[in-house]
Amino acid sequence: MGALQITLGVVGVAVSLVAWVAFIMGVVRQVRIIRLGQPDATRNGPFWPRMKTLIKEFAAHTRMNKFRTVGPWHWLVMWGFLIGTAVWFEAYGEMFDAEFAWPIIGHWAPWLFLVEILGVGTVLGGVALAVIRQRNHPRRADRQSRFAGSNFAQAYFVEAVVIIEGLGIVGVKAFKISSGIEDPALWTSFVSKPLGAILPASAAAVSITALIKLLSGIVWLYVVGRTLTMGIAWHRFSAFFNIYFKREDDGGVALGRLKPMMSDGKPLDFEEADPEKDVFGAGQVEDFTWKGWLDFTTCTECGRCQSQCPAWNTGKPLSPKLVITQLRDHAYAKAPYLLAGGKRDMTGEEIGLTGDNPHAGIDVLALAESERPLVGGPEENGVIDPEVLWSCTTCGACVEQCPVDIEHVDHIVDMRRYQVMIESNFPTELNGMFKNLENKGNPWGQNAKDRLNWADDLDFEVPVFDGEWGDTEYLFWVGCAGAFEDRAKKTTRAVAELLHIAGVRYQVLGPEETCTGDPARRAGNEFVFQMLAQQNVEVLNSVFSETEPSSRKIVVTCAHCFNTLANEYPELGGQYEVVHHTQLLNRLVREKRLTPVAPIAEDVTYHDPCYLGRHNKVYEAPRELVGASGAALREMPRHAERSMCCGAGGARMWMEERIGKRINVDRVDEALGTAPSKIATGCPFCRVMLTDGVTSRQNDGDAGQNVEVVDVAQLLLSSVKRGEQQKAAPAPAAVSAGPAAGAAESGGEAEADGRADVPTDEVPSGTAQTEEDK
């Protein structure tokens, strides 16, 4: 050990002490800050299922590999960091003694091979990630970059450290080999041994390279310890906890049901709730749970959520990534005020700090941050702009793609809940929808007695529940759209007819049915949702009062009703087996109870409804039905779990789209790119939005007049009955001169009544069409 080695070692240790103190203090402070969030006991267990999910997600990179061009490189960097930490600590000994190596394993061939893989893999991974970031730089126009809004300086700092670490690992090994300290087999050191053959023999070089390797990590520790909002660095630690504490203990992402409205760690009971004491959604950043704060901390700013967001991709101000990072920056800036005991009431008055000089010792920037409203426009200096908050369709694409399991939709809906129930600050279009739900039990404001009008001219009797369940197999939940919306009625009629043909014993509720409450809940009106849901649960439980729990079966045509009945009603005492009509019909086809006899020799593209596909993982059944009908399926580029939203979710069905391109038109453009004659879907909301989009493009001359939007049930019914219908009935006449006429003549075969959808600018439907679409 010479003077140089002693000097290097002392410098390395001294610098390390400063960095380690900064880092440990950062960890302690970060834990204290995350604990500022509301309690949430639902994350506590069970241990083994959560641990299994954690091991699977990080070891196999199951979520990271959703972007396959990134996954393998990140996998190399991750393992390089985890196992490479042992190699990094080895540098402390190597600075003092060039021959230092870990006891037992230091010269073991498998360990040397692993170290070689880590060193080379880390360099390649770091370079690849930097190249990917450059190739997806925000200089690309039209919001094509998922890194728009990300902090590039922090990202390149982390990637530089990664690359230097890898070079340090290989460099130390190479100088040890060149100096004769080690003579490993070539297979264990396939890069460092050839490199060592051309490097000079120098024990001092080993120690110097070891110091460089150490200092890169030391600088990283110091910088991240002092920068708690550097998610791209902190996710190396927090991601493990974020994955373990994800909402669903079975490993599923936070989709399907919404997180219940919580206060002080318990579901909020509206009969006993006190707005002065209880938390109604999220009106301030401290109203989010500690898991929300952990989400904010863990965001890596990779932009996968942003790249999949339908609002962002159509020019809206919403980026799920930027929502999380803005909440993070606000939370950490406000934290000193909250840690000092600060708290403001709903009017903004200080109630947490008292005394003659309550703000003494608190950073002035933290005080200024504490005065910002969580939701507010530029004039109010709000953290989240209302246009951002209300642009969300709750499609869940962000949650599905996030590699660290951030729960964007739950956080957005929590902010909506506060705005609706406490501030009464929401888009004016929702006023009518809320009133209709409260007074009429459906968003369209139609009378309950008209819920069976869809069945008026069917040539068979639709069985209505009259108090006797008998040997009925399924309750057919028609839904508000299926009962009142003209286009959705065709789906309802098709399903009813197919069930009748198959001999399925079913009943409908008729006037007893009420909206499931989905649009109210997604819009943040939890009170109206609870009112409607409890009413429905009471009705359904009375219907199934003499039925075994395993036989309480409901079939629904609306993806939103499907999700609510299946995933959210159990929390309110409604335990049912809920199937989507595409699932039931597909089963009936497989059982030969429905036999397609006249194949539809047409090209069909299928649009995955978000609340059927992404939220509930139903992808195959509707596609199999398209195939069973004899149609040729043409997939859109964005399909299945990456399907583009139609724009109707999150109560957007009842809100105007004033910014950017209309989401439904964007989706229709993608569908038209497959050159289909029909666009099939499995949700009435999607059908309405896509039909209006097709109509808009037909009026622009960008779509053929033969293109129509249908439900997959109509394709199947057409295949089952078309031959018989063609013999029994003459060809239908055009509805009117103009665009709709051609559509009715050429595309009507998929409709139960032999006619295609009539554009809403010619015949009014249950859903008002905006001027922009006419």
N, C-alpha and C positions, 0 to 999 in steps of 0.2 A: 504494500500500500504506500504509494508515493505522495508527495506534497500535492500534486495535481489532483489525485483521487480524493484526498482528504478535503481539499478546497471544493471540489465539485460536490462531494457528499454533503458538506456543511451547508453550501448554498442551496442544494436541493432540499435538504431537511428544513432549513429556515424558511424558505419560500413555501414549503408544504404546510408548515404550521399556520402561516397566515391564511392560506387557501382553505385548509381544513376547518379552521375556526369560522371563516366566512360561510363555508358551505353548511356546516352543522347549525350555525345560527340561522341560516336561511331555511333549513329543514324545519327547525323548531318554530320559526315564525310562520312558515307556510301551514304547518299543522294547526297552529292557533287560529290562523285566518280561516281555514276551511271549516273549523269547528264553529265559526260564527253563524253558519247556516242553521236552518231549522232541523230539529231531530227527525230521524226517519228509521224506525225500528224494523221496517220491512226488509232491510238489507242485511240483517244479522245472520241469516242462515238459510237453509242448512249448509253446513260446512263442506261436506264432500262433493255434492253436486256443483257447488260454486268453484271449488278447487279444481275439479275435473275440467270445467269450462275454461278456467284460467290457463291450465297447463296446455289444453288443446289449442287455444287461440294463440298463445305466444310461442309454443314450441313448433306447432305446425303452420303457424301464420295463416290460419284459415280465413280470417277477415282481411288481412293485408293482401292476400293473394287474389282478392276480387279484382285488383288491378295487376294483371300478371306481368306486365312490363316492369313493375316496381317491386313486387313481392320477393323474388329471389335475391335481389340486391339488398333490400332492407333486411332480409333474413341473415345474410352474411354479416352485415354491419351490427345487427342486434347480438348475434352470438359472439362476434368479435369484441363487443363491449362487455358482455356478461363474463365469458371465460377469459377474455383478454385482460380483465382486471387483475387476474392472478399474475399474468406476465408483466403488467404495468407495475405492480407492487415489487416485482423482482428487481426493478430498476433501482430501488433504494439500496440494495446490496451491491449491484453491479457498479454503482458510482464509486463506492469505496474499494471494491475488489472486482477486477474484470473477470475473474474465474468464478464468481459467485453464481450459484444455481440452487433451485429449491432442493431440499433433501429428498431422497428416494426417487422422485419423479423427474428431477431436473435434467437427467441424461437418459431417461427412459425413451426408447425409440417411438412408441405410440404418442407420448407427450410431445416430443419434438415434431412429429408429423402434424399433430393437432395445432401446435403453435404456428407452424408454417402455413397451414390452411387459414388460420385466423388472420395472420399478418397479411398474406396475399389477398384473401377474401375481403378484408376490411378496406384495403386500398382500392381494389376493383369496385367494391360496393359504394364507397364514398365518391369515387370518380363518376360512376354510373348515375348515382342520385343527383350529382351536380349537373351532369349532362342532361338528364331528364328535366331538371328544373329549368335549365336554359332553353331546352327545346319547347317547353311549355311556358315561356316567359310572358308576362302580361303585355309585351309589345305586340302580341298577336291580337288582331282586331276582333270585334263582335263577341267579346266576353268568352273567347275560346280558352283562355288560360284559367286553370283551376287555382293558380297561385296569385291571381289578382287580389290585392289587399293583404297578402301575406308579407311578413317581415323578411326580406331577402338577406339583409345584413346578418341577422341572427342565424338564418339557415346556412349561409356560406361559412360562418364562423364554426358552426357545429360540424359541417362537412369537412372543413379544413382540419379540424382537430382529429376527426376520424381518419383522414388520409395520413396525417403526420404520425398518429399512433401506429397505423399499419406499417408505415415506412420504418418507424423506430423498432418495431418488433423484428422485421426482416433485417434491418441494418445491424442491430446488436448481434443477431445470430451470425450474420455474414462476417463481421469483424472478429467474432470469437473463432470462426473457422479459419479466417486468414491468419490469425495470430497463433494458431495451433492449439488453442484452448479446447476446442471441440473438433471431433472428426466423425460426424454422423454419417449414416448411410444416405446415399443420394435420394432414396425414396422418401426419407423423412424430411429432407431439406432440399427439395427439387429446384427452388429458386435461390435460396441463400447460399447453398454450396457452390453452384457455378459463379455466383456473384462474389463469394469469398475468394475464389481462385484468382480474381483479377484485382482484388483490393490489397493494399499494403498490410503487412503485419504490424499491428499497433494495439497494445493493450490500452493505451490512453484513448484511442478512438472508441474502444468499447465503452469506457466510462463516459466519454463525451456524448456518444449516441444515446446511452442510457439516460443521461441528464435531459437530452432533447425529448426523448420519449416521455420522461417523467414530467417535464415542464409543460408539454402540450396538455396533459391531463390536469395539471395543477392550475393552469390558466383557465381551463374549462370549469373546474370546481369553483374558483374564485368568482368568475363572471356569472355563472348561474346562481351561485349563492347570493349574489348582490342583485340579481335580476329575476325576481320571482315570477314574472309574467312571461318568461321565455319558455313557452310551452313546447317548442321543438326540442328543447334540452330536458326539461323536467318530465316529459312523458316517459323518459327512460325509467323513471321510478314510479310516477303516479299512475301510469297505464296499468300496471299490475293490480293496483287497488281498484282502479276504475272498472276493469273487467271483472274482478271478483265481486264487486258490489253492484253490478249491473242489475236492472230492475227485475228481470226474470231469472229465478234461480235454476231453471232448467237449461239455461244457455241461450234462450231466444232473445232477440233484440227487443227494444222497447217500442213495439208496434202492436197492432190489434187494439186492445183496450187502452184507455188513457189512464194515467196515474190518478187515483182518487184525489179529490180536493182535501188537503191535509192541513191541520193546524196543531202545532205543538206535538207533532209526531203521530197524530190520530186522525182518522177520517172525520171530516167536519159534519156534525149533525145540525141541520138547518133549524130544527125546532128549538135547539138550545144555544145556537151560535150567537155570539156578541161581537159586532163589528169593531167595538172599542178594544176588545181583547184578542179575538181570534184573527187568524190570517186568512184572508179571502183571496186565494191566488197569490200573485206576486206583484205587490205595488212598490216595493223597495227591494234592493238586491239582497238584503238580509232575510227576505221572506222565502227565498229559495232554500231548499234543504242543503245539508252539508254535501250530499251527493251532487247537487247542482254546482256547488262551489268546486268540487273535485272535477266535475266535467269541465268547467271553465279553465281550470288549471292544466288539464291534460291535453287540451286541443293542440295538435301539432301544426296547425295551419296548412295541412296538406291539400285542402281544397277539394277533396273527393265529394264531400257533401254539396259544395258549390257547383261542381261540374254536373251533378245530377239534378239540381233543383230546377223545376219547371219555371218558377218565377224568375230566377236569375237568368235562365236561358232565353227568356222572352223580354228582357229589358226592364224587369221590375227592380226596385231597390233592394229587395231581400236577397241576402246571401246567408245561409245557415252558418257558415264559417265566421262571417263578420259579426253576426248576432252574438255568437259565443265569445269571440275575442273582445267585442265591445263590452259585454257583461264582465268578462275577466278583468279588463283594464279598469273599469269602473269599480269593481269589487275590491281590487287590491289598492286602488287609490283611496277608497273610502275606508279601508280597513283600520287605519290608525284612529280614526274618529270612533268607529264601532268598538275597537278594543279598549278605548278609554271609557266606554259606557254610554256613548252617544246614542240617541234614539229620537226620532221625530214622529209625531202623530200624523193622521191623515191630512191635516191642514198644513203640515210643514213646521209646526211649532216644536221647539226643543223640549223634550220631556225626560230625557235620560241624564243630562248633565245639569247640576244645580250649583248654587253658590254665587258669590259676588263676581267671580271671573271663571265661569264654567269651562271656557275654552282654553284656559291657560295650559301651555305645554303641548297642545295638539297642533300638528302641522297645518299651516294655513291652506295648503292645497287639499288636504283631506277634508277640512271644513267646507271648502268651496265645492268639493265633490259631493259632500253630504246633502247639499242643497239642490242638486240636480234631480229632476224627476226621472223615474225609470223609463217611462214612456212619454215622449213629448217631441214636438217639432223643433226645428232649428231656433225659432224665436224663444222657445222655452229652455233651450240647451238640454234637451232630453237625451238620455242614453240611447234608447231605441226609438226611431221615428215611427209614428203611427202607420205610415205607408208601408214600412217594413213589416210591422207586426201583422197587418191585415192582408198582406200579399200571400201569406202562406196557405197552401191548399191541404196541409197536413197529409200529403201523399206518402210521407215516410221515406222518400228516396235518400234523404240525408242520413237518417238513422240506419238504414239498410247498408249504406256504404261506409260509414265511419269505422275505421280500423280500431279505435279505442273505445267504442261503445258509448259515445256521448248521446244524450237523450234530448235532441233538439225539440221535437214535437211537444213533449211534456212541458218543457220550459216556455215555449211559445204560447201554449194554451193556458198555462198558469198566468202569464201576463195578460192574456185576453180576459181571463176570469175576473181579475181585479178591475180592468177597464170597464167591463160590462156591469158587474154587480156593485161596485163601489163608486166608480167615477161616472157611470152611465155615459161613457165616451166610446162610441163605436160607430161604424159606417151607418148612415141614415137608412140605407136600404134594409138593414136588419130589423129596423123598428117594426115594419109590417110583418116580417117573418115571425118575430117573437110574439107579436099580438095574435097572429093566426094560430100559432102553436098553443098559446094559452087559452084562447077562446074557442077555437074550432078543432084543435087536436091534429092539425096538419098545416104545413107551411103555405099551402095555396089558399087557405081560408074557405075551403069548400065545406058543404054540409055533410055530416056523418051519414045521413040517410042516403046520400048519393054514392057511397062506397061500393055498392054492388052494380052500378050502372054499366060497368065494363062487361058484365055478363048478360046484358039484356037480349041480344040477338043471337046467342049461341044456340045450337040445335040440341043441346042437352041441358039438364038442370044442374046448376052448381050447388052442391050441398052446403047449407049454412048451419052453423052450430046453433042448436036451439035448447041446449041443456043436456042433451044425450050424446055421449061420446061413442058408446057402443064399441064396435070392432074397428073403428076408424084408425088408420095407420099414421096419417100425417095431418097436422094442421098447416094449411097453406096460408102463410103470412103474405098478404098481397102488397102491403106497404102503401104509403101515400102516393108516390109516383105511379105505381102500378094501378092504383084506383082512380086517380084524377088526371094524370098527364096523358094526353092523347096518344103520343107515340109509345109511352110505356104500357099503355093498356093493351097494345098489340102483343107485347111480350106476355102479359098476364093471361090473355086469351089463349095464346099458343101453349103456354105451360099447362093451363087448365085442360085444354083439349088433349094434349099428350098424356096427361095423367088419366084422363077419361079413357083414352084408347088403350092404355096399358092396364087398365083395371085397378089402379091404385085407389084405395079407399082414403079419401081426404075430406076435410071440411074447411070452410073459411069462417072468419068471425063476422064479416060484414060490418055493420055500424058499430059493433063493439070494439073494432080495431082502432088504435090511435097511433100517432107517430111514435117511433121508438125514442125520439129525442136526440138522435145523432146530430142534426144541424145545430141544435141549441148547444149541445155540449162542445162541439168543435168550435163554435163561435164564442165560447166562454160563459154561456148562460147556464151554469150548473144548476141553479134553482129550478129552471123550467125543465131541464133534463130529468132531475130527480122527481119532479111532479109527474111527468109523463111516464117515466120508467116504473115508478112505484104503482101507478095506475095499471099499466100493462102487466106487470108481474102479478098483481092481484087478480086480474082477469084470466091470465094464462094459468095460474095455479088453481083457479076454480074450474077451468076447463079440464085440467089434468088431475083433478082432485081424486079420482078413482083409478088413476093410471099409475102403473109402476114407474119409478123414476127412469128406468132404462128404456121405457117405451114412450117417453114424452118427446115426440119427434115433431120438428117444425121444418118446413121447406120454405125458402124465401127466394125471391127473384132479385131483390135489391142488395148489392154488395154492402151498403152501409147498414141496412137492417140486419143482414147476416152477421156483420162484425159486432154490432151492439147486442143483439140477442145472445150470441154465442160467447162473447168475451166480457161484456160489461154487466149484463143482468145477473150472472151468478153472484156478484158482490151484493146484490139487493135481494137475494133469496130466490132467484129464478134459474133453476138448474134444468136445462133442456138439451136434447141432442138436436143441433141445428145444422142443416145441410143446405147448400146452395143448389138452386135448380139445375145447374149444369152437372153437379155431382150426382144428383138423383137420376136425372135423365140418362147420364152416361151409364149408370148402374143398370137402368132398365134396358138400355140397348145391349149391354153385355149379357143380361139375363134373357135376351130375345123376347122381352115383353113389348119392345118397340122395334120394328123392323123397317129400316129405310129401304124402300123399293124403287125409288126413282132418283138416282144420283144427280146432284146439282153440278153439272160440268162447267163450273166457273172458278175463277181465281178469287180467293177470299183472304184478306189479312185480318188478323185478330188483335184487338186492343185489350190488353190486360187492365181491368179496373184495379186501381190502387188498393182498395179495401177488400178486394177478393184475392188478388195476387200477392202484392208485397206485404200487406198486413196479415194475410191468412194463408199464404203459400199454396193457393189453389191455382195451379198452372196447367196441369195435364188434362183434367176433365173437359174443360171447354174446347181444347185443341182436339181431343179425341172425338168430340161431338162434331166438330167441323169435318174431320176426316170421315166419320160415319155417314155424314150427309152426302159424301161423294165429292165435296169441293176440294180444290187444290189450295192448300194453305201456303201463303207467302208471308214470311215473318218480316216485321219491320226491324230496322237496325236496333232500335231500343225496344226490347220486349222482355217478358218474364220479370225478373227482379229489377231490371233496369228500365222497365216500361215508363214511358213518358205519361204524365198525368193529363187528364182531359180538361182540368181546370175547375171542376165542380166541387171538390172536397173542401173540408174546412169551412163549410157554409158559403164558399165562394159562388155556389150556384145562384145565390140570391144577392150577390154584390156585383156592381159594375166593374169592368176592367178598363181603366182609363189610361194606364201606363204601358208603353211598349206594345209588343205584338200580342194578340189574344192567344192564350195557351191552347184553346181548342183548335184554332186555325193552324197553329204550329204543329199540333199532333196530326191534324188532317193532312197537312202538307207531307208529313212523313209517311202517312198511310198511302197517299196517292202515289208516292214514289215507288210503291210496289206494283203499280198498275193493276189494282183490283177492280172487280165489278161490284164487290160488296165489302164493306167494313163491318166485321162482326164484333160484338162485345157481349158482356154478361151483366151489365148494370144499367138501370134506367137513367141514372144521372149521366153516365158516359154516352148513352145513346142520344140524349137530348143535346149534349154539348157537341158531339161529333156530327150529328145531323145539321146543326146550325153552322158548323164549320164547313161541311160539304156544300151546303146551300150558298154560303158566302163565296166559296171558290167557284161554284157553278155560275153564280151571277157575275163573277169576274172573268169568266171564260177559261179558268185554269183547271176545271174538272169536267169530265164528260157527264152528260145528263143521265147516263145509265147507272152511275155510281150511287149506291144507297147504303144506309147504315141499318143493320138488323141485329137482333139478338140471336145467339146461337140456337135458342129454342125454336126460332122461326125457320132457321135453316133445316133443322131436324124435322119440324112439322111439314115443311115443304117437300122434303125427301120422302116422308112417310105417306103424304096425302096427294102429292102433286099429280100423279098419274090419274087418280080418281077425280080430282078437281078439274083437270083438263078435259076429261070426258063429259063431266056433268055440267060445266059452266062455260059460256062463251068468253072470249078474251075481254078483259075489262076495258071500259072506255077511259080515255084520258080525263083527268079531273078538270083540267082547264088548259087553255092554250098557254104555252109558255114553258119554262124550264121544268115545272113539275110534271107536265104531261108526259114527256119522254121518260122520265124516271118511273112513272106509274106503269107505263107500257112495258118497258124493258126489264125493270127490276122487280116487278110485283110478285114474282113467283115465290119469293121468300116470306111473303106476308100471309098470315092466316086468312085475311080477307081478299087476298089476291091483288092488293094495291100497295104501292110503295109509300113511304112517308111523304107527306105533303109539306113543303117548306113553310116555316112559321110566318114568313112574310106574306103568305097568301091565305092561309087558314090559321086563325089564332089557336094556340095550344094552351095548356095549363101554365106554361112558363112564358113570361113576357120576353120578347126579343128586343134587344137594344137597337137603336137606330144604326149603329155602326155595322150591324150584321144584315141590315135590310138591303 
